[in-house]
Amino acid sequence: MNTHELLTKVKNGELSVDAAEQFFRRKPFEDMGYAKLDTHRKLRMGFAEVVFCSGKADDHLKNIFTRLYENEGEVFGTRASEQQYALIKKLYPQADYDPLSKVIKIEDRIKPHKGKIAVCTAGTADISVAEEAAQTAEFFGSHVERIYDVGVSGLHRLLARLDIIQTANCIVAVAGMEGALASVLGGLVDKPVIAVPTSVGYGANMHGLSALLTMINSCANGVAVVNIDNGYGAGYLSAQINKIAYTK
């Protein structure tokens, strides 16, 4: 619950002043020893803390998921293995897992999805990163249009979907190889483009470095770049931009 929601509940009589006061008196983080959960992140930033699952010990992961679920009523985890999903599924049967994006989530299924974000990929091999971006944005309340396999080797495929792309509040361009898709999109829209280089490609792609350098050196206006394969970072930023657009 963010500050606006809290104060609205007080105004409408759904929450007492004393309960609201206790909320603000809570520590800004919960010290679990091995983790310090940022319990005030949603209050400060609008979106709650997310779990980066890769590398976490089983007990740590289970306890972190439990505390976040108790605090927020939903949890989003990235870079999770199927074995980690099995651990969470035993605790929370309602948890979902997408093996393509490696996302685990326990989600409020009836929350609205507002605005519009277009998530585009150059190729089918980029979809795993794109799905991490799309599902992140959706978890944070954005409506997402997926437009996949529209790279520059067949530009007519992209142009056929341009009407949808141009009406989005933000565009996420996910591409490996030479990473040209972001520049092309940047020259066709009047909204921000978030470029995501992927590690997809042959040897000289250098695990995504060639796409990263192309995107950083884009001559198109309004293109920003996140790290290689960082679908989560792009999804989060696109949700922030989209939220500004549909709340103004």
C-alpha positions in Angstrom: 0.0 0.0 0.0 1.5 3.4 -1.0 0.9 6.7 0.7 -2.0 7.8 -1.5 -3.8 4.5 -1.0 -3.3 4.7 2.8 -4.6 8.2 3.1 -7.6 7.4 0.9 -8.5 4.5 3.2 -8.3 6.9 6.2 -10.4 9.5 4.4 -13.1 6.9 3.5 -13.2 5.4 7.0 -11.7 2.1 5.9 -8.6 2.5 8.1 -8.3 4.2 11.5 -5.9 7.1 12.1 -4.2 4.9 14.8 -3.7 2.1 12.2 -2.3 4.5 9.7 0.1 6.0 12.3 1.4 2.5 13.1 2.0 2.0 9.4 4.2 5.1 9.2 6.0 4.1 12.5 7.2 0.8 11.1 10.9 0.5 10.4 11.8 1.3 6.8 13.3 -2.2 6.5 13.1 -5.6 8.2 16.4 -7.1 9.2 16.4 -10.8 8.7 20.1 -11.2 9.3 20.9 -12.5 5.8 18.6 -10.0 4.2 17.2 -6.5 4.9 13.8 -6.3 3.3 12.9 -2.8 2.1 9.4 -2.7 3.5 8.9 1.0 2.7 9.9 0.8 -1.0 6.4 0.9 -2.3 5.7 3.8 0.0 8.7 5.7 -1.4 8.8 4.5 -5.0 5.3 3.3 -5.9 6.4 -0.3 -6.5 7.3 -3.0 -3.9 10.6 -4.8 -3.7 11.3 -7.7 -6.1 13.3 -10.8 -5.4 16.3 -11.7 -7.5 16.2 -15.5 -7.0 19.4 -16.7 -8.7 22.1 -17.7 -6.1 19.9 -17.5 -3.1 19.9 -20.3 -0.5 16.7 -22.3 -0.4 15.7 -21.3 3.2 16.6 -17.6 2.5 14.4 -17.6 -0.6 11.5 -19.2 1.1 11.6 -16.8 4.1 12.0 -13.7 1.9 9.0 -14.8 -0.3 7.0 -15.4 2.9 7.7 -12.0 4.5 7.1 -10.1 1.3 3.8 -11.9 0.7 2.7 -11.2 4.2 3.6 -7.5 3.8 2.3 -6.9 0.2 -0.1 -9.7 -0.7 1.9 -10.5 -3.8 5.5 -11.2 -4.8 7.5 -11.1 -7.9 10.8 -13.0 -8.4 13.2 -12.9 -11.3 15.9 -15.4 -12.6 14.4 -18.3 -10.7 15.1 -22.0 -11.5 12.4 -24.7 -11.7 13.8 -26.1 -8.5 13.3 -22.8 -6.7 9.8 -22.6 -8.1 9.1 -26.1 -6.6 10.1 -24.8 -3.2 7.8 -21.8 -3.4 4.9 -23.8 -4.9 4.9 -26.0 -1.8 4.4 -22.9 0.4 2.0 -21.1 -2.0 0.1 -23.3 -4.5 -1.2 -20.2 -6.2 2.4 -19.3 -7.3 3.0 -19.2 -11.1 6.2 -19.9 -12.9 7.2 -19.1 -16.5 10.2 -21.2 -17.5 10.9 -18.9 -20.5 11.4 -15.7 -18.6 12.3 -17.5 -15.3 9.8 -15.4 -13.4 8.0 -16.6 -10.3 5.0 -14.6 -9.1 2.2 -14.6 -6.6 -0.1 -12.0 -8.1 -3.4 -10.2 -7.5 -5.2 -11.4 -10.6 -7.9 -8.8 -10.5 -5.8 -5.6 -10.4 -6.3 -3.3 -13.4 -3.6 -3.0 -16.1 -3.5 0.6 -17.4 -1.9 2.6 -20.2 0.0 0.9 -22.9 3.6 -0.4 -23.3 4.8 -2.0 -26.5 7.5 -4.7 -26.0 9.2 -5.5 -29.3 11.8 -8.1 -30.1 14.1 -8.3 -33.1 13.9 -12.1 -33.1 12.2 -15.1 -31.5 15.4 -15.9 -29.6 15.1 -12.6 -27.8 11.6 -13.4 -26.3 12.9 -14.8 -23.0 14.4 -11.4 -22.1 11.3 -9.6 -23.6 9.0 -11.7 -21.4 10.9 -10.7 -18.3 10.3 -7.1 -19.3 6.6 -7.6 -20.2 5.8 -9.6 -17.1 7.5 -7.1 -14.9 5.5 -4.2 -16.4 2.3 -6.2 -16.1 3.0 -7.1 -12.4 3.3 -3.3 -11.7 0.0 -2.6 -13.3 0.7 -1.8 -16.9 -1.1 -3.0 -20.0 1.5 -4.6 -22.4 1.3 -5.3 -26.1 3.8 -7.9 -27.3 5.2 -7.5 -30.8 7.7 -10.2 -31.4 10.1 -11.1 -34.3 10.0 -7.8 -36.1 13.8 -7.2 -36.6 15.4 -5.2 -39.3 16.1 -8.1 -41.6 12.4 -7.9 -42.5 11.4 -4.3 -41.8 7.9 -4.8 -43.3 7.0 -7.0 -40.3 7.6 -4.0 -38.0 5.8 -1.5 -40.2 2.7 -3.7 -40.2 2.4 -3.3 -36.4 3.4 0.4 -36.3 -0.1 1.6 -35.5 0.0 -0.3 -32.2 3.6 0.8 -31.4 3.0 4.5 -32.0 0.0 4.6 -29.6 2.1 3.2 -26.7 3.3 5.4 -23.9 6.7 3.7 -23.9 8.4 1.1 -26.2 10.8 -1.6 -25.1 13.1 -2.8 -27.9 14.8 -6.1 -27.2 17.5 -7.2 -29.7 20.7 -9.2 -30.0 23.0 -9.5 -33.0 23.8 -5.9 -34.0 21.0 -4.4 -32.0 19.6 -2.1 -34.7 15.9 -2.4 -33.7 16.1 0.3 -31.0 17.4 2.9 -33.5 14.8 2.1 -36.0 12.0 2.4 -33.5 13.5 5.6 -32.1 13.1 7.1 -35.5 9.4 6.1 -35.8 7.8 7.1 -32.5 7.4 10.2 -30.3 7.6 8.2 -27.0 10.6 7.0 -25.0 12.3 3.8 -26.3 14.1 1.6 -23.8 16.7 -0.5 -25.6 17.6 -4.0 -24.2 20.7 -5.6 -25.7 20.6 -9.4 -25.5 23.4 -12.0 -25.6 21.8 -13.6 -28.7 24.2 -13.8 -31.6 27.3 -15.4 -33.1 30.9 -14.9 -31.9 31.5 -11.3 -32.7 28.3 -10.5 -30.8 30.5 -11.0 -27.8 27.7 -12.1 -25.5 25.7 -9.0 -26.2 28.4 -6.4 -26.2 28.0 -5.6 -29.9 24.3 -4.9 -29.4 25.0 -2.8 -26.3 27.5 -0.6 -28.1 25.1 -0.2 -31.1 22.3 0.9 -28.8 24.5 3.3 -26.8 25.7 4.9 -30.0 22.2 5.2 -31.5 21.7 8.3 -33.6 17.9 8.2 -32.9 16.5 10.5 -30.3 14.8 9.3 -27.1 16.6 6.0 -26.8 17.9 4.9 -23.4 19.7 1.6 -22.8 19.8 -0.9 -19.9 22.3 -3.7 -19.3 22.6 -6.8 -21.4 19.7 -9.2 -20.9 18.2 -6.9 -18.3 14.5 -7.4 -19.1 13.5 -6.6 -15.5 15.2 -3.2 -15.6 13.5 -2.3 -18.8 10.1 -3.5 -17.6 10.4 -1.6 -14.4 11.4 1.7 -16.1 8.7 1.3 -18.7 6.1 0.8 -16.0 7.3 4.1 -14.3 7.0 6.0 -17.6 3.7 4.5 -18.4 2.4 5.3 -14.9 3.3 9.0 -15.4 1.5 9.0 -18.8 -1.8 7.5 -17.6 -1.9 9.5 -14.2 -1.2 12.9 -15.5 
